[in-house]
Amino acid sequence: MRSVDEQLARVLTAAVRPAPVRVAISEAQGLLCAEEVVAEQALPGFDQAAVDGYAVRSVDVQAAADESTVLPVVGEIPVGSRQPRRLQPGQAVRVDTGAPLPTLADAVVPLDHTDEHPAKVTVRRPVPSAAFVRRTGEDVQTGDVAVRRGAPIGSAQVGLLAAVGRDKVLVHPRPRVSVISVGEELVDVDRTPGQGQVYDVNSYALAAAARDAGAEVTRVGIMSSDPRRLREVVEGRLLLSEIVVVAGGVGGAAGAEVRAALADLGELDVTRVAMQPGSVQGFGRLGPDEIPTFVLPSNPVSALVVFEVLVRPLIRAALGKPNPHRRTVTAELLSPITSTAGRRGFLRGQLLRDPKNGSYLVQPLGTSGSHLLASLAEANCLVVVDEEVTEIGAGEEVQVRFLSQRA
């Protein structure tokens, strides 16, 4: 039986990182930048008012420290104005927030420092040079790197790209993942199961898990375990994917058929991994491009746990994430748990915060039964139990792996 760490190492060495592509900035969110984005213009591109007020020369309002200063208002500059203006000594110009400053103005007096008179404004407080002004290049200078290669692109980075005039950016694209369910007993959710039939849970659940990990997903849906037809479908998906996931067909007669279907596409290693649930699983690099291909258990909980432990890190690695693993924390166990000797246990749990001191607490959910999907749906974490541990009592500390960031 292979250890989880050995299997994960095999998987991660197969990570295929798609070649960078140029996309619209609106499509870049969640991806890693693949270039140094150099600003071709300053940000802001001109001196502008930071508040509604009056553009002035700061030397003309210094006397306001002792007594009010009155200045003639010689015009108004709204936001978006493209008409250049020149301020003469001893004058003021009414400006809106974001409006360009007139030539010679080096400060803005906020409205609440004045009487707001439209013709002769009384300034009650002095302002120093550069007060309430956004200077040209204050945020980004021409030639500065606005977004660095390897930086995750979030909302702020998208905004900055737009601010420096970029409509497209080179990114590391999402790896393409194809998800296939195999089983004669499966029917899609728009049909009523007959005797001995069940709904196809895996293709929907695993496609959602792959999407959550950051992949571009194709849910192929239900396939017969007929070797010839299955081979055709998998061979086609290998040409269009960076990762292929086949759910079902690792054991019994169905497993033999799946292995026969994929045998001449490459080496598929079906083995036992020292984990619970999801011990029996398959992994190989198939097709001419040696695409990482997984064969997961037919049980939905087992399939999702194996996906979480092995497939998700591969997707994150293919995205270029420096740490492809979920966050883990230490938590106090609220109820006792048991685990199978010789296997790393991944038990469903609800991670909580202690209202007294903010430390983590974890409540195990349900039993260890691998068929209990409802408890996995309620879980926000997995309690990870080492291979040599079979029992852990309430109040003891355990390692917990996040399934969501809500805990």
Secondary structure as the mmCIF struct_conf table of DSSP 4:
data_model
#
loop_
_struct_conf.conf_type_id
_struct_conf.id
_struct_conf.beg_label_comp_id
_struct_conf.beg_label_asym_id
_struct_conf.beg_label_seq_id
_struct_conf.end_label_comp_id
_struct_conf.end_label_asym_id
_struct_conf.end_label_seq_id
STRN STRN1 ARG A 2 ARG A 2
HELX_RH_AL_P HELX_RH_AL_P1 VAL A 4 LEU A 12
TURN_TY1_P TURN_TY1_P1 THR A 13 ALA A 14
HELX_LH_PP_P HELX_LH_PP_P1 PRO A 18 PRO A 20
STRN STRN2 VAL A 21 ALA A 24
HELX_RH_3T_P HELX_RH_3T_P1 ILE A 25 GLU A 27
TURN_TY1_P TURN_TY1_P2 GLN A 29 GLY A 30
BEND BEND1 LEU A 31 LEU A 31
STRN STRN3 LEU A 32 CYS A 33
BEND BEND2 GLU A 35 GLU A 35
STRN STRN4 VAL A 37 VAL A 38
BEND BEND3 GLU A 40 GLN A 41
STRN STRN5 LEU A 43 LEU A 43
BEND BEND4 PRO A 44 PHE A 46
STRN STRN6 GLN A 48 ALA A 49
BEND BEND5 ALA A 50 ASP A 52
STRN STRN7 GLY A 53 VAL A 56
HELX_RH_3T_P HELX_RH_3T_P2 SER A 58 ALA A 65
TURN_TY1_P TURN_TY1_P3 ASP A 66 ASP A 66
BEND BEND6 GLU A 67 GLU A 67
STRN STRN8 THR A 69 ILE A 77
TURN_TY1_P TURN_TY1_P4 VAL A 79 GLY A 80
STRN STRN9 ARG A 86 ARG A 86
HELX_LH_PP_P HELX_LH_PP_P2 LEU A 87 GLN A 88
TURN_TY1_P TURN_TY1_P5 PRO A 89 GLY A 90
STRN STRN10 ALA A 92 VAL A 95
TURN_TY1_P TURN_TY1_P6 THR A 97 GLY A 98
HELX_LH_PP_P HELX_LH_PP_P3 ALA A 99 ALA A 99
STRN STRN11 PRO A 100 PRO A 100
HELX_LH_PP_P HELX_LH_PP_P4 LEU A 101 PRO A 102
STRN STRN12 THR A 103 THR A 103
TURN_TY1_P TURN_TY1_P7 LEU A 104 LEU A 104
STRN STRN13 ALA A 107 PRO A 110
HELX_RH_3T_P HELX_RH_3T_P3 LEU A 111 HIS A 113
STRN STRN14 THR A 114 THR A 114
BEND BEND7 PRO A 118 ALA A 119
STRN STRN15 LYS A 120 VAL A 123
BEND BEND8 ARG A 125 ARG A 125
TURN_TY1_P TURN_TY1_P8 SER A 129 PHE A 132
STRN STRN16 VAL A 133 ARG A 134
TURN_TY1_P TURN_TY1_P9 THR A 136 GLY A 137
BEND BEND9 GLU A 138 ASP A 139
STRN STRN17 VAL A 140 VAL A 140
TURN_TY1_P TURN_TY1_P10 THR A 142 GLY A 143
STRN STRN18 VAL A 145 VAL A 147
TURN_TY1_P TURN_TY1_P11 ARG A 149 GLY A 150
STRN STRN19 PRO A 152 PRO A 152
HELX_RH_AL_P HELX_RH_AL_P2 SER A 155 ALA A 163
TURN_TY1_P TURN_TY1_P12 VAL A 164 GLY A 165
BEND BEND10 ASP A 167 ASP A 167
STRN STRN20 LYS A 168 HIS A 172
HELX_LH_PP_P HELX_LH_PP_P5 PRO A 173 PRO A 175
STRN STRN21 ARG A 176 VAL A 182
TURN_TY1_P TURN_TY1_P13 GLU A 184 GLU A 185
STRN STRN22 LEU A 186 VAL A 187
TURN_TY1_P TURN_TY1_P14 VAL A 189 ASP A 190
BEND BEND11 ARG A 191 ARG A 191
TURN_TY1_P TURN_TY1_P15 GLN A 195 GLY A 196
STRN STRN23 VAL A 198 TYR A 199
HELX_RH_AL_P HELX_RH_AL_P3 ASN A 202 ALA A 213
TURN_TY1_P TURN_TY1_P16 GLY A 214 GLY A 214
STRN STRN24 GLU A 216 MET A 223
HELX_RH_AL_P HELX_RH_AL_P4 PRO A 227 LEU A 238
TURN_TY1_P TURN_TY1_P17 LEU A 239 LEU A 239
BEND BEND12 LEU A 240 LEU A 240
BEND BEND13 GLU A 242 GLU A 242
STRN STRN25 ILE A 243 ALA A 247
BEND BEND14 GLY A 248 GLY A 248
BEND BEND15 VAL A 250 GLY A 251
HELX_RH_AL_P HELX_RH_AL_P5 GLY A 252 LEU A 262
HELX_RH_3T_P HELX_RH_3T_P4 ALA A 263 LEU A 265
BEND BEND16 GLY A 266 GLY A 266
STRN STRN26 LEU A 268 ARG A 272
STRN STRN27 VAL A 273 VAL A 273
BEND BEND17 ALA A 274 ALA A 274
STRN STRN28 MET A 275 GLN A 276
BEND BEND18 PRO A 277 PRO A 277
STRN STRN29 VAL A 280 LEU A 286
TURN_TY1_P TURN_TY1_P18 GLY A 287 GLU A 290
STRN STRN30 ILE A 291 LEU A 296
BEND BEND19 SER A 298 ASN A 299
HELX_RH_AL_P HELX_RH_AL_P6 PRO A 300 VAL A 306
HELX_RH_PI_P HELX_RH_PI_P1 PHE A 307 VAL A 311
HELX_RH_AL_P HELX_RH_AL_P7 ARG A 312 ALA A 318
TURN_TY1_P TURN_TY1_P19 LEU A 319 GLY A 320
BEND BEND20 PRO A 322 PRO A 322
BEND BEND21 HIS A 325 HIS A 325
HELX_LH_PP_P HELX_LH_PP_P6 ARG A 326 ARG A 327
STRN STRN31 THR A 328 LEU A 333
BEND BEND22 LEU A 334 SER A 335
STRN STRN32 ILE A 337 THR A 338
TURN_TY1_P TURN_TY1_P20 ALA A 341 GLY A 342
BEND BEND23 ARG A 343 ARG A 343
STRN STRN33 ARG A 344 ARG A 353
TURN_TY1_P TURN_TY1_P21 PRO A 355 ASN A 357
STRN STRN34 TYR A 360 PRO A 364
BEND BEND24 GLY A 366 GLY A 366
BEND BEND25 SER A 368 SER A 368
TURN_TY1_P TURN_TY1_P22 SER A 370 HIS A 371
HELX_RH_AL_P HELX_RH_AL_P8 LEU A 373 GLU A 378
BEND BEND26 ASN A 380 ASN A 380
STRN STRN35 CYS A 381 VAL A 385
TURN_TY1_P TURN_TY1_P23 GLU A 387 GLU A 388
STRN STRN36 GLU A 391 ILE A 392
TURN_TY1_P TURN_TY1_P24 ALA A 394 GLY A 395
STRN STRN37 GLU A 397 PHE A 402
BEND BEND27 LEU A 403 GLN A 405
#
